[in-house]
Amino acid sequence: MKIGVPKEIKIGETRVSMTPSLCRRCVALGATVMVEKSAGIVAGFRDDEYRAAGAILTASAKKVWATSELILKVKEPLPAEYGLLREGQTLFTYLHLAAGAELAKVLLHKKILGIAYETVEGTDGSFPLLKPMSQIAGRLSIQIGAYFLQSQHGGSGVLLGGIPGTMPGHVVVVGAGNSGAHAVQMAAGLGARVTVLDLDTRKLEALDSEYRGRIVTLMSNPANIEHEVADADLLIGAVLIPAAKAPIVVSKKMVARMRPGSVIVDIAIDQGGCIESIRPTSHEQPVYKEHGVIHYAVPNMPALVGRTSTLGLTQATEPFVAMLVQKGVPRALAEYRGLAKGVNTRDGKITYDAVAKALGYA
Ligand SMILES: NC(=O)c1ccc[n+]([C@@H]2O[C@H](COP(=O)([O-])OP(=O)(O)OC[C@H]3O[C@@H](n4cnc5c(N)ncnc54)[C@H](O)[C@@H]3O)[C@@H](O)[C@H]2O)c1
């Protein structure tokens, strides 16, 4: 099996899809690994470490794409990479196709076997390759929100924890899954007032018993959302309907009623976002103001902490990469149902229902 590891080119991306340690394992299992020079450098992995782990290094991204059967990436291919994809190649990466109609067309046209990290399932039906990045994005969302709440950054000047005698900031988290729960943890740790809303009562019950009255849990319905959003200093969008376009849970009208200088971090932007006034931003230009409210919607937030994110991501992908190398792609997909659930495109067709529906193919 020839594996290619290109350097990520998305703005501000710092992660790499393979560490030297994972490279060593793949080589030991019989794979040939080609890594683009300096692919891991920002995450703290040097070229000589990959070389020592058995990788072939090249300065040419073209060569990596042209000679590999399996391309291992972090983010979805960007337009500059569309021409490099080879017909019939296997691509294992985050794809987020529900919000990527153009990319979907390319993958179908080139008959790419597209295995999306975000829909690979564990034996319990969870999403083990989405989880670590969601945890990181959830934790980051609070420190990012706290930063943009500062007066010098255009924010309302609220300190989330307050001080004795002042009201702490109010953090409202919509979605109590992996990213939401980690946002709650950081916000509560800072001493903010925290309200979390979800449709799933089990998620609310778990947080309620963990925090024992320290946070407020609410059913996600329009009345509760409207009421809480109007009082939020920091609003976190953290909902997910697996592989589907994110539902809009906060309307523009609700955003318009927030206090000026309040902050929205819509983590769900990679699936289109769950706030009506949101549009994707980038690490170069992470925020814009609408209705006087700061909007942050970077689809690759974990790139802010490339080292931790690379380690978190690759410890989750390693067992699946090892399956692909050991068994070969067809057998690995036939034998491991959870890995097969990751297949979003195959032989020119969208094979994942929610993605097909979101893109109008079903
Ligand atoms: N921007 C980034 O850099 C980044 C990084 C990692 C993950 N993400 C994205 O964050 C999003 C959330 O991921 P996750 O792993 O936390 O998902 P998750 O499945 O663990 O949690 C999502 C939660 O949303 C809830 N939900 C669904 N509809 C809802 C509604 N109408 N109101 C309230 N809650 C609702 C679900 O019940 C669930 O508890 C995904 O889109 C994921 O791709 C973004």
The ligand as an SDF file (V2000), in Angstrom:
LIG
                    3D

 44 48  0  0  0  0  0  0  0  0999 V2000
  -15.2640   24.5290   13.4340 N   0  0  0  0  0  0  0  0  0  0  0  0
  -14.4150   23.5530   13.7350 C   0  0  0  0  0  0  0  0  0  0  0  0
  -13.2060   23.7140   13.6720 O   0  0  0  0  0  0  0  0  0  0  0  0
  -14.9460   22.2220   14.2070 C   0  0  0  0  0  0  0  0  0  0  0  0
  -14.1120   21.2970   14.8290 C   0  0  0  0  0  0  0  0  0  0  0  0
  -14.6580   20.1000   15.2840 C   0  0  0  0  0  0  0  0  0  0  0  0
  -16.0100   19.8260   15.1000 C   0  0  0  0  0  0  0  0  0  0  0  0
  -16.7790   20.7430   14.4580 N   0  0  0  0  0  0  0  0  0  0  0  0
  -18.2150   20.5690   14.2520 C   0  0  0  0  0  0  0  0  0  0  0  0
  -18.9350   20.8440   15.4280 O   0  0  0  0  0  0  0  0  0  0  0  0
  -20.2580   20.3070   15.2630 C   0  0  0  0  0  0  0  0  0  0  0  0
  -20.6760   19.5680   16.5190 C   0  0  0  0  0  0  0  0  0  0  0  0
  -19.9180   18.3680   16.6250 O   0  0  0  0  0  0  0  0  0  0  0  0
  -20.0220   17.4170   17.9010 P   0  0  0  0  0  0  0  0  0  0  0  0
  -18.9660   16.3910   17.7490 O   0  0  0  0  0  0  0  0  0  0  0  0
  -20.0910   18.2240   19.1350 O   0  0  0  0  0  0  0  0  0  0  0  0
  -21.4230   16.7220   17.6430 O   0  0  0  0  0  0  0  0  0  0  0  0
  -22.2140   15.7620   18.6690 P   0  0  0  0  0  0  0  0  0  0  0  0
  -22.9950   14.8270   17.8110 O   0  0  0  0  0  0  0  0  0  0  0  0
  -21.3280   15.2060   19.7100 O   0  0  0  0  0  0  0  0  0  0  0  0
  -23.2200   16.7920   19.3710 O   0  0  0  0  0  0  0  0  0  0  0  0
  -24.1790   17.4870   18.6550 C   0  0  0  0  0  0  0  0  0  0  0  0
  -25.3340   17.7390   19.5550 C   0  0  0  0  0  0  0  0  0  0  0  0
  -26.2630   18.5850   18.8720 O   0  0  0  0  0  0  0  0  0  0  0  0
  -27.5440   18.2260   19.3560 C   0  0  0  0  0  0  0  0  0  0  0  0
  -28.5440   18.8320   18.5080 N   0  0  0  0  0  0  0  0  0  0  0  0
  -28.9730   18.4860   17.2740 C   0  0  0  0  0  0  0  0  0  0  0  0
  -29.9360   19.3260   16.8660 N   0  0  0  0  0  0  0  0  0  0  0  0
  -30.1020   20.2380   17.8690 C   0  0  0  0  0  0  0  0  0  0  0  0
  -30.9580   21.3580   18.0480 C   0  0  0  0  0  0  0  0  0  0  0  0
  -31.8420   21.7210   17.1320 N   0  0  0  0  0  0  0  0  0  0  0  0
  -30.8600   22.0590   19.2090 N   0  0  0  0  0  0  0  0  0  0  0  0
  -29.9700   21.7080   20.1610 C   0  0  0  0  0  0  0  0  0  0  0  0
  -29.1530   20.6520   20.0460 N   0  0  0  0  0  0  0  0  0  0  0  0
  -29.2250   19.9310   18.9090 C   0  0  0  0  0  0  0  0  0  0  0  0
  -27.5110   16.7090   19.3610 C   0  0  0  0  0  0  0  0  0  0  0  0
  -28.5310   16.1720   20.1660 O   0  0  0  0  0  0  0  0  0  0  0  0
  -26.1240   16.4750   19.9450 C   0  0  0  0  0  0  0  0  0  0  0  0
  -26.1460   16.3390   21.3440 O   0  0  0  0  0  0  0  0  0  0  0  0
  -20.1720   19.4330   14.0120 C   0  0  0  0  0  0  0  0  0  0  0  0
  -20.6560   20.1420   12.8920 O   0  0  0  0  0  0  0  0  0  0  0  0
  -18.6920   19.1990   13.8590 C   0  0  0  0  0  0  0  0  0  0  0  0
  -18.3110   18.8580   12.5430 O   0  0  0  0  0  0  0  0  0  0  0  0
  -16.2660   21.9280   14.0070 C   0  0  0  0  0  0  0  0  0  0  0  0
  1  2  1  0
  2  3  2  0
  2  4  1  0
  4  5  1  0
  4 44  2  0
  5  6  2  0
  6  7  1  0
  7  8  2  0
  8  9  1  0
  8 44  1  0
  9 10  1  0
  9 42  1  0
 10 11  1  0
 11 12  1  0
 11 40  1  0
 12 13  1  0
 13 14  1  0
 14 15  2  0
 14 16  1  0
 14 17  1  0
 17 18  1  0
 18 19  2  0
 18 20  1  0
 18 21  1  0
 21 22  1  0
 22 23  1  0
 23 24  1  0
 23 38  1  0
 24 25  1  0
 25 26  1  0
 25 36  1  0
 26 27  1  0
 26 35  1  0
 27 28  2  0
 28 29  1  0
 29 30  1  0
 29 35  2  0
 30 31  1  0
 30 32  2  0
 32 33  1  0
 33 34  2  0
 34 35  1  0
 36 37  1  0
 36 38  1  0
 38 39  1  0
 40 41  1  0
 40 42  1  0
 42 43  1  0
M  CHG  2   8   1  16  -1
M  END
$$$$
